[in-house]
């Protein structure tokens, strides 16, 4: 796997996480669930053997990871209050 392929996968995950934020904000739970599956599949691909990056590609990867984490926080900001209202469900499990 080349550094360009690694960055492409991270960019894809970042794009999917952007779409997940939009789906969560509009309460489109079916789309959120579908996008979550796609995102998980891409994440498994990255974890399966992505080489370490150096220089500018490494900095780009860090920026993408920050974006993905910010999107994750935004999704949780929408979903956790709802989950806290559902009996027997704790979003922090």
C-alpha positions in Angstrom: 0.0 0.0 0.0 1.4 3.4 -1.0 1.3 6.6 1.0 -1.2 8.0 -1.6 -3.5 5.0 -1.1 -3.3 5.4 2.7 -4.2 9.0 2.5 -7.0 8.3 0.1 -8.5 5.9 2.6 -8.2 8.4 5.4 -9.8 11.0 3.2 -12.6 8.6 2.4 -13.2 8.0 6.1 -13.2 11.7 6.8 -15.8 12.2 4.0 -17.9 9.5 5.4 -17.7 10.9 8.8 -18.8 14.3 7.4 -21.8 12.6 5.9 -22.5 10.9 9.3 -22.6 14.3 11.0 -25.1 15.5 8.5 -27.2 12.4 8.9 -27.2 12.6 12.7 -28.1 16.3 12.7 -31.1 15.6 10.5 -32.1 12.4 12.5 -31.6 10.3 9.4 -30.7 7.2 11.5 -30.9 4.7 8.6 -28.3 6.7 6.6 -26.2 7.1 9.8 -26.2 3.4 10.3 -25.3 2.7 6.7 -22.5 5.2 6.7 -21.2 3.9 10.0 -20.8 0.4 8.4 -19.0 1.9 5.4 -16.7 3.9 7.7 -15.9 0.8 9.8 -15.1 -1.2 6.6 -12.7 1.5 5.5 -11.1 1.7 9.0 -10.5 -2.0 8.9 -8.7 -1.6 5.6 -6.4 1.1 7.1 -5.7 -1.0 10.2 -4.9 -4.1 8.1 -1.6 -2.9 6.9 -1.1 0.8 6.3 2.5 1.8 6.3 3.9 4.6 8.5 4.0 8.0 6.8 6.6 10.7 7.0 6.8 14.4 6.1 3.8 16.1 4.4 1.8 12.8 4.1 2.1 12.3 7.8 0.9 15.8 8.5 -2.0 15.4 6.2 -2.9 12.1 7.9 -2.9 13.9 11.3 -5.2 16.6 9.9 -7.6 14.0 8.6 -7.5 12.2 12.0 -8.3 15.5 13.8 -11.3 16.0 11.4 -12.5 12.5 11.9 -12.3 12.9 15.7 -14.1 16.2 15.5 -16.9 14.6 13.4 -17.1 11.8 16.0 -17.6 14.3 18.7 -20.3 16.1 16.7 -22.1 12.8 16.1 -22.0 12.0 19.8 -23.2 15.5 20.7 -26.4 14.6 18.7 -26.8 11.0 19.7 -25.8 10.8 23.4 -28.6 13.0 24.8 -31.2 10.7 23.0 -29.4 7.5 24.1 -29.5 8.8 27.7 -33.3 8.9 27.5 -33.6 5.3 26.4 -34.0 2.9 29.4 -31.2 0.4 29.8 -28.8 2.0 27.3 -25.6 3.7 28.3 -23.8 5.4 25.4 -20.5 5.1 27.2 -20.4 1.3 27.3 
